[in-house]
């Protein structure tokens, strides 16, 4: 997260069909599925080759046909390899984001923030 920049995120649950993604040629999205215990926490990602250039989103409840899922949705990401950060200094995983596609990653259930 950038120093001195504060973003406000709504934690209201999303309904079916309420998420619009900015993806296309060279631009993809990342969905990180999380345990419900992370609801409201912000998760950061950065390009592998530029860890100081981070973007983040809050874990929100997503109401689907079979119940509730908790996830982070980050769109508008240039295609490439990204670090998912456990906390500001600890990388958790690396994922590949492809243009025109949605990459999904599942947060390990035994890893807390």
Biopython code that builds the backbone (N, CA, C, O; Angstrom):
import numpy as np
from Bio.PDB.StructureBuilder import StructureBuilder

atoms = [
    (1, "UNK", "N", (0.850, -1.154, 0.000)),
    (1, "UNK", "CA", (0.000, 0.000, 0.000)),
    (1, "UNK", "C", (0.901, 1.223, 0.000)),
    (1, "UNK", "O", (1.933, 1.233, 0.670)),
    (2, "UNK", "N", (0.530, 2.231, -0.728)),
    (2, "UNK", "CA", (1.327, 3.442, -0.802)),
    (2, "UNK", "C", (1.271, 4.212, 0.497)),
    (2, "UNK", "O", (0.211, 4.334, 1.112)),
    (3, "UNK", "N", (2.409, 4.732, 0.914)),
    (3, "UNK", "CA", (2.479, 5.512, 2.134)),
    (3, "UNK", "C", (1.721, 6.819, 1.936)),
    (3, "UNK", "O", (1.880, 7.480, 0.910)),
    (4, "UNK", "N", (0.911, 7.188, 2.899)),
    (4, "UNK", "CA", (0.192, 8.449, 2.850)),
    (4, "UNK", "C", (-1.081, 8.420, 2.024)),
    (4, "UNK", "O", (-1.778, 9.429, 1.929)),
    (5, "UNK", "N", (-1.394, 7.279, 1.425)),
    (5, "UNK", "CA", (-2.611, 7.155, 0.633)),
    (5, "UNK", "C", (-3.567, 6.253, 1.381)),
    (5, "UNK", "O", (-3.209, 5.140, 1.768)),
    (6, "UNK", "N", (-4.790, 6.733, 1.584)),
    (6, "UNK", "CA", (-5.776, 5.932, 2.300)),
    (6, "UNK", "C", (-6.999, 5.780, 1.410)),
    (6, "UNK", "O", (-7.573, 6.764, 0.944)),
    (7, "UNK", "N", (-7.383, 4.549, 1.185)),
    (7, "UNK", "CA", (-8.548, 4.265, 0.366)),
    (7, "UNK", "C", (-9.655, 3.728, 1.255)),
    (7, "UNK", "O", (-9.398, 2.956, 2.179)),
    (8, "UNK", "N", (-10.874, 4.133, 0.981)),
    (8, "UNK", "CA", (-12.017, 3.611, 1.712)),
    (8, "UNK", "C", (-12.701, 2.578, 0.842)),
    (8, "UNK", "O", (-13.007, 2.835, -0.323)),
    (9, "UNK", "N", (-12.938, 1.414, 1.411)),
    (9, "UNK", "CA", (-13.607, 0.346, 0.701)),
    (9, "UNK", "C", (-14.903, 0.034, 1.407)),
    (9, "UNK", "O", (-14.966, 0.023, 2.637)),
    (10, "UNK", "N", (-15.931, -0.218, 0.633)),
    (10, "UNK", "CA", (-17.169, -0.676, 1.230)),
    (10, "UNK", "C", (-17.024, -2.156, 1.529)),
    (10, "UNK", "O", (-16.451, -2.902, 0.736)),
    (11, "UNK", "N", (-17.534, -2.575, 2.652)),
    (11, "UNK", "CA", (-17.513, -3.986, 3.000)),
    (11, "UNK", "C", (-18.893, -4.601, 2.866)),
    (11, "UNK", "O", (-19.142, -5.712, 3.334)),
    (12, "UNK", "N", (-19.795, -3.857, 2.214)),
    (12, "UNK", "CA", (-21.126, -4.386, 1.993)),
    (12, "UNK", "C", (-21.027, -5.628, 1.122)),
    (12, "UNK", "O", (-20.191, -5.685, 0.219)),
    (13, "UNK", "N", (-21.863, -6.617, 1.378)),
    (13, "UNK", "CA", (-21.799, -7.825, 0.563)),
    (13, "UNK", "C", (-22.195, -7.538, -0.875)),
    (13, "UNK", "O", (-22.976, -6.626, -1.146)),
    (14, "UNK", "N", (-21.651, -8.321, -1.789)),
    (14, "UNK", "CA", (-22.035, -8.172, -3.186)),
    (14, "UNK", "C", (-23.058, -9.238, -3.533)),
    (14, "UNK", "O", (-23.051, -10.330, -2.965)),
    (15, "UNK", "N", (-23.914, -8.920, -4.445)),
    (15, "UNK", "CA", (-24.910, -9.873, -4.901)),
    (15, "UNK", "C", (-24.477, -10.508, -6.207)),
    (15, "UNK", "O", (-23.447, -10.140, -6.771)),
    (16, "UNK", "N", (-25.255, -11.451, -6.685)),
    (16, "UNK", "CA", (-24.943, -12.110, -7.939)),
    (16, "UNK", "C", (-24.938, -11.096, -9.073)),
    (16, "UNK", "O", (-25.859, -10.291, -9.206)),
    (17, "UNK", "N", (-23.897, -11.143, -9.882)),
    (17, "UNK", "CA", (-23.824, -10.283, -11.057)),
    (17, "UNK", "C", (-23.492, -8.842, -10.767)),
    (17, "UNK", "O", (-23.714, -7.993, -11.630)),
    (18, "UNK", "N", (-22.961, -8.511, -9.579)),
    (18, "UNK", "CA", (-22.705, -7.106, -9.248)),
    (18, "UNK", "C", (-21.251, -6.700, -9.398)),
    (18, "UNK", "O", (-20.915, -5.546, -9.132)),
    (19, "UNK", "N", (-20.375, -7.605, -9.814)),
    (19, "UNK", "CA", (-18.967, -7.271, -9.986)),
    (19, "UNK", "C", (-18.686, -7.143, -11.472)),
    (19, "UNK", "O", (-18.930, -8.072, -12.242)),
    (20, "UNK", "N", (-18.169, -5.982, -11.872)),
    (20, "UNK", "CA", (-17.781, -5.736, -13.256)),
    (20, "UNK", "C", (-16.268, -5.656, -13.281)),
    (20, "UNK", "O", (-15.671, -4.917, -12.498)),
    (21, "UNK", "N", (-15.640, -6.414, -14.179)),
    (21, "UNK", "CA", (-14.191, -6.471, -14.228)),
    (21, "UNK", "C", (-13.647, -5.703, -15.423)),
    (21, "UNK", "O", (-14.195, -5.765, -16.524)),
    (22, "UNK", "N", (-12.559, -4.980, -15.187)),
    (22, "UNK", "CA", (-11.830, -4.287, -16.242)),
    (22, "UNK", "C", (-10.743, -5.236, -16.736)),
    (22, "UNK", "O", (-9.625, -5.226, -16.222)),
    (23, "UNK", "N", (-11.075, -6.065, -17.745)),
    (23, "UNK", "CA", (-10.102, -6.976, -18.333)),
    (23, "UNK", "C", (-10.191, -6.854, -19.848)),
    (23, "UNK", "O", (-11.195, -6.388, -20.386)),
    (24, "UNK", "N", (-9.146, -7.271, -20.520)),
    (24, "UNK", "CA", (-9.114, -7.217, -21.976)),
    (24, "UNK", "C", (-7.717, -7.524, -22.459)),
    (24, "UNK", "O", (-6.953, -8.207, -21.776)),
    (25, "UNK", "N", (-7.378, -7.025, -23.631)),
    (25, "UNK", "CA", (-6.069, -7.282, -24.228)),
    (25, "UNK", "C", (-4.964, -6.815, -23.281)),
    (25, "UNK", "O", (-4.807, -5.618, -23.040)),
    (26, "UNK", "N", (-4.206, -7.763, -22.750)),
    (26, "UNK", "CA", (-3.087, -7.435, -21.876)),
    (26, "UNK", "C", (-3.453, -7.092, -20.447)),
    (26, "UNK", "O", (-2.560, -6.866, -19.630)),
    (27, "UNK", "N", (-4.736, -7.044, -20.114)),
    (27, "UNK", "CA", (-5.203, -6.672, -18.770)),
    (27, "UNK", "C", (-6.061, -7.794, -18.210)),
    (27, "UNK", "O", (-7.019, -8.228, -18.849)),
    (28, "UNK", "N", (-5.714, -8.271, -17.002)),
    (28, "UNK", "CA", (-6.455, -9.354, -16.380)),
    (28, "UNK", "C", (-6.944, -8.994, -14.992)),
    (28, "UNK", "O", (-6.842, -7.847, -14.556)),
    (29, "UNK", "N", (-7.474, -9.986, -14.308)),
    (29, "UNK", "CA", (-7.986, -9.804, -12.952)),
    (29, "UNK", "C", (-7.530, -10.973, -12.090)),
    (29, "UNK", "O", (-7.214, -12.055, -12.584)),
    (30, "UNK", "N", (-7.507, -10.722, -10.789)),
    (30, "UNK", "CA", (-7.132, -11.736, -9.806)),
    (30, "UNK", "C", (-8.227, -11.822, -8.754)),
    (30, "UNK", "O", (-8.603, -10.815, -8.155)),
    (31, "UNK", "N", (-8.734, -13.024, -8.532)),
    (31, "UNK", "CA", (-9.697, -13.280, -7.466)),
    (31, "UNK", "C", (-8.986, -14.155, -6.448)),
    (31, "UNK", "O", (-8.482, -15.229, -6.775)),
    (32, "UNK", "N", (-8.951, -13.680, -5.207)),
    (32, "UNK", "CA", (-8.330, -14.437, -4.119)),
    (32, "UNK", "C", (-9.432, -14.893, -3.189)),
    (32, "UNK", "O", (-10.069, -14.075, -2.525)),
    (33, "UNK", "N", (-9.661, -16.202, -3.137)),
    (33, "UNK", "CA", (-10.663, -16.780, -2.247)),
    (33, "UNK", "C", (-10.030, -16.928, -0.867)),
    (33, "UNK", "O", (-8.904, -17.409, -0.746)),
    (34, "UNK", "N", (-10.753, -16.516, 0.169)),
    (34, "UNK", "CA", (-10.198, -16.511, 1.522)),
    (34, "UNK", "C", (-11.151, -17.174, 2.513)),
    (34, "UNK", "O", (-12.330, -17.368, 2.218)),
    (35, "UNK", "N", (-10.638, -17.513, 3.674)),
    (35, "UNK", "CA", (-11.534, -17.933, 4.759)),
    (35, "UNK", "C", (-12.365, -16.722, 5.232)),
    (35, "UNK", "O", (-11.942, -15.575, 5.084)),
    (36, "UNK", "N", (-13.517, -16.988, 5.784)),
    (36, "UNK", "CA", (-14.370, -15.916, 6.300)),
    (36, "UNK", "C", (-13.716, -15.105, 7.398)),
    (36, "UNK", "O", (-14.089, -13.954, 7.625)),
    (37, "UNK", "N", (-12.744, -15.690, 8.083)),
    (37, "UNK", "CA", (-12.057, -14.978, 9.171)),
    (37, "UNK", "C", (-11.276, -13.763, 8.672)),
    (37, "UNK", "O", (-10.888, -12.911, 9.471)),
    (38, "UNK", "N", (-11.043, -13.675, 7.366)),
    (38, "UNK", "CA", (-10.313, -12.527, 6.819)),
    (38, "UNK", "C", (-11.240, -11.411, 6.335)),
    (38, "UNK", "O", (-10.779, -10.410, 5.788)),
    (39, "UNK", "N", (-12.546, -11.587, 6.537)),
    (39, "UNK", "CA", (-13.501, -10.559, 6.094)),
    (39, "UNK", "C", (-13.088, -9.184, 6.611)),
    (39, "UNK", "O", (-12.837, -9.007, 7.803)),
    (40, "UNK", "N", (-13.021, -8.218, 5.703)),
    (40, "UNK", "CA", (-12.669, -6.846, 6.071)),
    (40, "UNK", "C", (-11.182, -6.541, 5.986)),
    (40, "UNK", "O", (-10.805, -5.370, 5.939)),
    (41, "UNK", "N", (-10.338, -7.544, 5.964)),
    (41, "UNK", "CA", (-8.896, -7.311, 5.840)),
    (41, "UNK", "C", (-8.545, -6.948, 4.407)),
    (41, "UNK", "O", (-9.176, -7.427, 3.464)),
    (42, "UNK", "N", (-7.550, -6.112, 4.249)),
    (42, "UNK", "CA", (-7.071, -5.770, 2.914)),
    (42, "UNK", "C", (-5.902, -6.672, 2.548)),
    (42, "UNK", "O", (-5.026, -6.945, 3.369)),
    (43, "UNK", "N", (-5.904, -7.125, 1.310)),
    (43, "UNK", "CA", (-4.832, -7.962, 0.790)),
    (43, "UNK", "C", (-4.163, -7.206, -0.343)),
    (43, "UNK", "O", (-4.825, -6.644, -1.216)),
    (44, "UNK", "N", (-2.830, -7.204, -0.311)),
    (44, "UNK", "CA", (-2.050, -6.500, -1.317)),
    (44, "UNK", "C", (-1.419, -7.474, -2.298)),
    (44, "UNK", "O", (-1.090, -8.609, -1.954)),
    (45, "UNK", "N", (-1.256, -6.998, -3.541)),
    (45, "UNK", "CA", (-0.495, -7.718, -4.558)),
    (45, "UNK", "C", (0.430, -6.721, -5.239)),
    (45, "UNK", "O", (0.168, -5.518, -5.261)),
    (46, "UNK", "N", (1.523, -7.249, -5.796)),
    (46, "UNK", "CA", (2.461, -6.409, -6.536)),
    (46, "UNK", "C", (3.102, -7.235, -7.636)),
    (46, "UNK", "O", (3.171, -8.460, -7.536)),
    (47, "UNK", "N", (3.575, -6.567, -8.693)),
    (47, "UNK", "CA", (4.357, -7.308, -9.679)),
    (47, "UNK", "C", (5.593, -7.894, -8.996)),
    (47, "UNK", "O", (6.177, -7.255, -8.120)),
    (48, "UNK", "N", (5.992, -9.097, -9.388)),
    (48, "UNK", "CA", (7.160, -9.750, -8.791)),
    (48, "UNK", "C", (8.397, -8.862, -8.912)),
    (48, "UNK", "O", (9.206, -8.784, -7.988)),
    (49, "UNK", "N", (8.536, -8.195, -10.054)),
    (49, "UNK", "CA", (9.739, -7.390, -10.282)),
    (49, "UNK", "C", (9.652, -5.968, -9.740)),
    (49, "UNK", "O", (10.583, -5.182, -9.916)),
    (50, "UNK", "N", (8.535, -5.627, -9.076)),
    (50, "UNK", "CA", (8.390, -4.282, -8.512)),
    (50, "UNK", "C", (7.531, -4.336, -7.247)),
    (50, "UNK", "O", (6.390, -3.874, -7.258)),
    (51, "UNK", "N", (8.075, -4.902, -6.143)),
    (51, "UNK", "CA", (7.277, -5.079, -4.926)),
    (51, "UNK", "C", (6.799, -3.784, -4.280)),
    (51, "UNK", "O", (5.912, -3.816, -3.427)),
    (52, "UNK", "N", (7.365, -2.658, -4.666)),
    (52, "UNK", "CA", (6.909, -1.388, -4.086)),
    (52, "UNK", "C", (5.655, -0.855, -4.785)),
    (52, "UNK", "O", (5.006, 0.056, -4.270)),
    (53, "UNK", "N", (5.312, -1.400, -5.929)),
    (53, "UNK", "CA", (4.136, -0.961, -6.687)),
    (53, "UNK", "C", (2.969, -1.895, -6.373)),
    (53, "UNK", "O", (2.694, -2.841, -7.111)),
    (54, "UNK", "N", (2.292, -1.608, -5.262)),
    (54, "UNK", "CA", (1.245, -2.503, -4.769)),
    (54, "UNK", "C", (-0.152, -1.939, -5.011)),
    (54, "UNK", "O", (-0.367, -0.729, -5.080)),
    (55, "UNK", "N", (-1.066, -2.856, -5.133)),
    (55, "UNK", "CA", (-2.477, -2.516, -5.160)),
    (55, "UNK", "C", (-3.167, -3.443, -4.159)),
    (55, "UNK", "O", (-2.646, -4.507, -3.825)),
    (56, "UNK", "N", (-4.320, -3.036, -3.694)),
    (56, "UNK", "CA", (-4.975, -3.828, -2.656)),
    (56, "UNK", "C", (-6.488, -3.753, -2.789)),
    (56, "UNK", "O", (-7.033, -2.888, -3.474)),
    (57, "UNK", "N", (-7.139, -4.671, -2.122)),
    (57, "UNK", "CA", (-8.599, -4.674, -2.027)),
    (57, "UNK", "C", (-8.977, -5.397, -0.747)),
    (57, "UNK", "O", (-8.198, -6.181, -0.203)),
    (58, "UNK", "N", (-10.170, -5.123, -0.281)),
    (58, "UNK", "CA", (-10.663, -5.724, 0.956)),
    (58, "UNK", "C", (-11.386, -7.036, 0.673)),
    (58, "UNK", "O", (-12.020, -7.205, -0.369)),
    (59, "UNK", "N", (-11.276, -7.949, 1.615)),
    (59, "UNK", "CA", (-12.027, -9.204, 1.561)),
    (59, "UNK", "C", (-13.487, -8.879, 1.832)),
    (59, "UNK", "O", (-13.819, -8.228, 2.823)),
    (60, "UNK", "N", (-14.349, -9.337, 0.943)),
    (60, "UNK", "CA", (-15.787, -9.080, 1.083)),
    (60, "UNK", "C", (-16.571, -10.372, 0.969)),
    (60, "UNK", "O", (-16.113, -11.348, 0.375)),
    (61, "UNK", "N", (-17.762, -10.359, 1.552)),
    (61, "UNK", "CA", (-18.682, -11.486, 1.404)),
    (61, "UNK", "C", (-19.278, -11.434, 0.005)),
    (61, "UNK", "O", (-19.699, -10.374, -0.460)),
    (62, "UNK", "N", (-19.311, -12.572, -0.657)),
    (62, "UNK", "CA", (-19.896, -12.691, -1.996)),
    (62, "UNK", "C", (-21.011, -13.729, -1.901)),
    (62, "UNK", "O", (-20.756, -14.913, -1.682)),
    (63, "UNK", "N", (-22.243, -13.269, -2.067)),
    (63, "UNK", "CA", (-23.388, -14.162, -1.951)),
    (63, "UNK", "C", (-23.638, -14.828, -3.297)),
    (63, "UNK", "O", (-23.899, -14.168, -4.303)),
    (64, "UNK", "N", (-23.551, -16.145, -3.286)),
    (64, "UNK", "CA", (-23.747, -16.941, -4.485)),
    (64, "UNK", "C", (-24.856, -17.955, -4.241)),
    (64, "UNK", "O", (-25.362, -18.086, -3.126)),
    (65, "UNK", "N", (-25.217, -18.654, -5.278)),
    (65, "UNK", "CA", (-26.340, -19.593, -5.191)),
    (65, "UNK", "C", (-26.209, -20.575, -4.030)),
    (65, "UNK", "O", (-27.202, -20.899, -3.377)),
    (66, "UNK", "N", (-25.002, -21.047, -3.771)),
    (66, "UNK", "CA", (-24.810, -22.070, -2.740)),
    (66, "UNK", "C", (-24.463, -21.521, -1.359)),
    (66, "UNK", "O", (-24.154, -22.295, -0.453)),
    (67, "UNK", "N", (-24.507, -20.198, -1.181)),
    (67, "UNK", "CA", (-24.195, -19.632, 0.132)),
    (67, "UNK", "C", (-23.317, -18.401, 0.027)),
    (67, "UNK", "O", (-23.516, -17.553, -0.844)),
    (68, "UNK", "N", (-22.350, -18.310, 0.914)),
    (68, "UNK", "CA", (-21.478, -17.141, 0.983)),
    (68, "UNK", "C", (-20.031, -17.569, 0.778)),
    (68, "UNK", "O", (-19.561, -18.526, 1.392)),
    (69, "UNK", "N", (-19.337, -16.851, -0.090)),
    (69, "UNK", "CA", (-17.904, -17.010, -0.270)),
    (69, "UNK", "C", (-17.249, -15.704, 0.128)),
    (69, "UNK", "O", (-17.878, -14.650, 0.038)),
    (70, "UNK", "N", (-16.011, -15.749, 0.564)),
    (70, "UNK", "CA", (-15.266, -14.546, 0.893)),
    (70, "UNK", "C", (-14.102, -14.444, -0.077)),
    (70, "UNK", "O", (-13.369, -15.408, -0.298)),
    (71, "UNK", "N", (-13.945, -13.258, -0.652)),
    (71, "UNK", "CA", (-12.882, -13.105, -1.638)),
    (71, "UNK", "C", (-12.504, -11.647, -1.827)),
    (71, "UNK", "O", (-13.204, -10.719, -1.420)),
    (72, "UNK", "N", (-11.355, -11.504, -2.467)),
    (72, "UNK", "CA", (-10.833, -10.212, -2.916)),
    (72, "UNK", "C", (-10.870, -10.258, -4.431)),
    (72, "UNK", "O", (-10.502, -11.268, -5.030)),
    (73, "UNK", "N", (-11.311, -9.172, -5.061)),
    (73, "UNK", "CA", (-11.297, -9.066, -6.513)),
    (73, "UNK", "C", (-10.453, -7.858, -6.882)),
    (73, "UNK", "O", (-10.759, -6.730, -6.495)),
    (74, "UNK", "N", (-9.376, -8.108, -7.641)),
    (74, "UNK", "CA", (-8.505, -7.026, -8.098)),
    (74, "UNK", "C", (-8.452, -7.115, -9.617)),
    (74, "UNK", "O", (-7.950, -8.094, -10.169)),
    (75, "UNK", "N", (-8.966, -6.103, -10.285)),
    (75, "UNK", "CA", (-8.964, -6.118, -11.745)),
    (75, "UNK", "C", (-8.036, -5.029, -12.278)),
    (75, "UNK", "O", (-7.415, -4.295, -11.508)),
    (76, "UNK", "N", (-7.952, -4.936, -13.584)),
    (76, "UNK", "CA", (-7.110, -3.921, -14.207)),
    (76, "UNK", "C", (-5.624, -4.187, -14.047)),
    (76, "UNK", "O", (-4.824, -3.252, -14.091)),
    (77, "UNK", "N", (-5.235, -5.455, -13.862)),
    (77, "UNK", "CA", (-3.821, -5.796, -13.672)),
    (77, "UNK", "C", (-3.175, -6.118, -15.022)),
    (77, "UNK", "O", (-3.670, -6.978, -15.750)),
    (78, "UNK", "N", (-2.085, -5.444, -15.362)),
    (78, "UNK", "CA", (-1.362, -5.842, -16.570)),
    (78, "UNK", "C", (-0.905, -7.293, -16.443)),
    (78, "UNK", "O", (-0.487, -7.723, -15.368)),
    (79, "UNK", "N", (-0.984, -8.041, -17.530)),
    (79, "UNK", "CA", (-0.564, -9.429, -17.495)),
    (79, "UNK", "C", (0.854, -9.557, -16.959)),
    (79, "UNK", "O", (1.724, -8.751, -17.289)),
    (80, "UNK", "N", (1.087, -10.575, -16.129)),
    (80, "UNK", "CA", (2.413, -10.807, -15.570)),
    (80, "UNK", "C", (2.342, -11.639, -14.305)),
    (80, "UNK", "O", (1.285, -12.155, -13.940)),
    (81, "UNK", "N", (3.467, -11.761, -13.649)),
    (81, "UNK", "CA", (3.568, -12.541, -12.406)),
    (81, "UNK", "C", (3.468, -11.581, -11.217)),
    (81, "UNK", "O", (4.123, -10.539, -11.190)),
    (82, "UNK", "N", (2.633, -11.953, -10.228)),
    (82, "UNK", "CA", (2.352, -11.108, -9.069)),
    (82, "UNK", "C", (2.638, -11.836, -7.763)),
    (82, "UNK", "O", (2.491, -13.054, -7.664)),
    (83, "UNK", "N", (3.049, -11.061, -6.767)),
    (83, "UNK", "CA", (3.194, -11.545, -5.399)),
    (83, "UNK", "C", (1.901, -11.243, -4.656)),
    (83, "UNK", "O", (1.390, -10.126, -4.733)),
    (84, "UNK", "N", (1.370, -12.224, -3.940)),
    (84, "UNK", "CA", (0.270, -12.017, -2.998)),
    (84, "UNK", "C", (0.950, -11.887, -1.640)),
    (84, "UNK", "O", (1.677, -12.783, -1.212)),
    (85, "UNK", "N", (0.704, -10.749, -0.958)),
    (85, "UNK", "CA", (1.387, -10.461, 0.303)),
    (85, "UNK", "C", (0.549, -10.922, 1.490)),
    (85, "UNK", "O", (-0.640, -10.618, 1.581)),
    (86, "UNK", "N", (1.184, -11.660, 2.398)),
    (86, "UNK", "CA", (0.526, -12.087, 3.649)),
    (86, "UNK", "C", (0.366, -10.897, 4.578)),
    (86, "UNK", "O", (-0.667, -10.746, 5.231)),
    (87, "UNK", "N", (1.379, -10.058, 4.637)),
    (87, "UNK", "CA", (1.387, -8.831, 5.427)),
    (87, "UNK", "C", (2.349, -7.886, 4.709)),
    (87, "UNK", "O", (2.892, -8.263, 3.670)),
    (88, "UNK", "N", (2.581, -6.687, 5.212)),
    (88, "UNK", "CA", (3.409, -5.738, 4.466)),
    (88, "UNK", "C", (4.823, -6.203, 4.121)),
    (88, "UNK", "O", (5.431, -5.665, 3.196)),
    (89, "UNK", "N", (5.357, -7.185, 4.837)),
    (89, "UNK", "CA", (6.736, -7.605, 4.571)),
    (89, "UNK", "C", (6.889, -9.081, 4.209)),
    (89, "UNK", "O", (7.997, -9.518, 3.896)),
    (90, "UNK", "N", (5.807, -9.857, 4.243)),
    (90, "UNK", "CA", (5.900, -11.293, 4.033)),
    (90, "UNK", "C", (5.132, -11.729, 2.789)),
    (90, "UNK", "O", (3.904, -11.660, 2.760)),
    (91, "UNK", "N", (5.862, -12.182, 1.750)),
    (91, "UNK", "CA", (5.154, -12.712, 0.584)),
    (91, "UNK", "C", (4.502, -14.054, 0.928)),
    (91, "UNK", "O", (5.063, -14.849, 1.681)),
    (92, "UNK", "N", (3.324, -14.294, 0.375)),
    (92, "UNK", "CA", (2.612, -15.549, 0.616)),
    (92, "UNK", "C", (2.715, -16.477, -0.591)),
    (92, "UNK", "O", (2.951, -17.675, -0.436)),
    (93, "UNK", "N", (2.537, -15.925, -1.794)),
    (93, "UNK", "CA", (2.515, -16.755, -3.000)),
    (93, "UNK", "C", (2.799, -15.889, -4.217)),
    (93, "UNK", "O", (2.790, -14.660, -4.144)),
    (94, "UNK", "N", (3.049, -16.550, -5.328)),
    (94, "UNK", "CA", (3.162, -15.883, -6.620)),
    (94, "UNK", "C", (2.126, -16.492, -7.552)),
    (94, "UNK", "O", (1.898, -17.702, -7.544)),
    (95, "UNK", "N", (1.501, -15.635, -8.356)),
    (95, "UNK", "CA", (0.479, -16.086, -9.302)),
    (95, "UNK", "C", (0.726, -15.418, -10.651)),
    (95, "UNK", "O", (1.294, -14.328, -10.722)),
    (96, "UNK", "N", (0.295, -16.079, -11.712)),
    (96, "UNK", "CA", (0.387, -15.521, -13.057)),
    (96, "UNK", "C", (-0.971, -14.982, -13.465)),
    (96, "UNK", "O", (-1.970, -15.699, -13.417)),
    (97, "UNK", "N", (-1.008, -13.712, -13.868)),
    (97, "UNK", "CA", (-2.222, -13.075, -14.356)),
    (97, "UNK", "C", (-2.074, -12.913, -15.861)),
    (97, "UNK", "O", (-1.077, -12.369, -16.336)),
    (98, "UNK", "N", (-3.065, -13.383, -16.610)),
    (98, "UNK", "CA", (-3.049, -13.283, -18.064)),
    (98, "UNK", "C", (-4.042, -12.234, -18.530)),
    (98, "UNK", "O", (-5.112, -12.067, -17.945)),
    (99, "UNK", "N", (-3.675, -11.531, -19.589)),
    (99, "UNK", "CA", (-4.588, -10.549, -20.169)),
    (99, "UNK", "C", (-5.857, -11.209, -20.665)),
    (99, "UNK", "O", (-5.822, -12.297, -21.240)),
    (100, "UNK", "N", (-6.985, -10.541, -20.437)),
    (100, "UNK", "CA", (-8.274, -11.033, -20.884)),
    (100, "UNK", "C", (-8.819, -12.197, -20.082)),
    (100, "UNK", "O", (-9.783, -12.840, -20.498)),
    (101, "UNK", "N", (-8.212, -12.477, -18.929)),
    (101, "UNK", "CA", (-8.623, -13.644, -18.133)),
    (101, "UNK", "C", (-8.678, -13.301, -16.648)),
    (101, "UNK", "O", (-8.149, -12.284, -16.199)),
    (102, "UNK", "N", (-9.336, -14.184, -15.905)),
    (102, "UNK", "CA", (-9.409, -14.068, -14.453)),
    (102, "UNK", "C", (-8.595, -15.214, -13.854)),
    (102, "UNK", "O", (-8.855, -16.386, -14.128)),
    (103, "UNK", "N", (-7.616, -14.859, -13.040)),
    (103, "UNK", "CA", (-6.809, -15.845, -12.319)),
    (103, "UNK", "C", (-7.408, -16.000, -10.932)),
    (103, "UNK", "O", (-7.770, -15.009, -10.297)),
    (104, "UNK", "N", (-7.515, -17.233, -10.457)),
    (104, "UNK", "CA", (-8.029, -17.490, -9.121)),
    (104, "UNK", "C", (-6.934, -18.102, -8.257)),
    (104, "UNK", "O", (-6.160, -18.949, -8.704)),
    (105, "UNK", "N", (-6.892, -17.649, -7.008)),
    (105, "UNK", "CA", (-5.944, -18.173, -6.024)),
    (105, "UNK", "C", (-6.717, -18.393, -4.730)),
    (105, "UNK", "O", (-7.557, -17.573, -4.359)),
    (106, "UNK", "N", (-6.439, -19.489, -4.047)),
    (106, "UNK", "CA", (-7.083, -19.769, -2.766)),
    (106, "UNK", "C", (-6.092, -19.564, -1.636)),
    (106, "UNK", "O", (-5.061, -20.232, -1.561)),
    (107, "UNK", "N", (-6.427, -18.616, -0.747)),
    (107, "UNK", "CA", (-5.620, -18.335, 0.437)),
    (107, "UNK", "C", (-5.588, -19.587, 1.298)),
    (107, "UNK", "O", (-6.645, -20.159, 1.567)),
    (108, "UNK", "N", (-4.418, -20.038, 1.742)),
    (108, "UNK", "CA", (-4.365, -21.247, 2.587)),
    (108, "UNK", "C", (-5.190, -21.052, 3.864)),
    (108, "UNK", "O", (-5.061, -20.025, 4.531)),
    (109, "UNK", "N", (-6.030, -22.024, 4.206)),
    (109, "UNK", "CA", (-6.925, -21.862, 5.352)),
    (109, "UNK", "C", (-6.204, -21.732, 6.685)),
    (109, "UNK", "O", (-6.774, -21.205, 7.640)),
    (110, "UNK", "N", (-4.958, -22.202, 6.772)),
    (110, "UNK", "CA", (-4.228, -22.142, 8.031)),
    (110, "UNK", "C", (-3.328, -20.908, 8.147)),
    (110, "UNK", "O", (-2.540, -20.803, 9.087)),
    (111, "UNK", "N", (-3.440, -19.978, 7.198)),
    (111, "UNK", "CA", (-2.607, -18.771, 7.212)),
    (111, "UNK", "C", (-3.476, -17.564, 7.550)),
    (111, "UNK", "O", (-4.382, -17.207, 6.796)),
    (112, "UNK", "N", (-3.190, -16.940, 8.694)),
    (112, "UNK", "CA", (-3.908, -15.741, 9.126)),
    (112, "UNK", "C", (-3.066, -14.510, 8.846)),
    (112, "UNK", "O", (-1.858, -14.602, 8.625)),
    (113, "UNK", "N", (-3.714, -13.372, 8.857)),
    (113, "UNK", "CA", (-2.994, -12.105, 8.704)),
    (113, "UNK", "C", (-2.457, -11.646, 10.024)),
    (113, "UNK", "O", (-1.819, -10.596, 10.099)),
]
sb = StructureBuilder()
sb.init_structure("model")
sb.init_model(0)
sb.init_chain("A")
sb.init_seg("    ")
for serial, (resi, resn, name, xyz) in enumerate(atoms, 1):
    if name == "N":
        sb.init_residue(resn, " ", resi, " ")
    sb.init_atom(name, np.array(xyz, "f"), 0.0, 1.0, " ", f" {name:<3s}", serial, name[0])
structure = sb.get_structure()
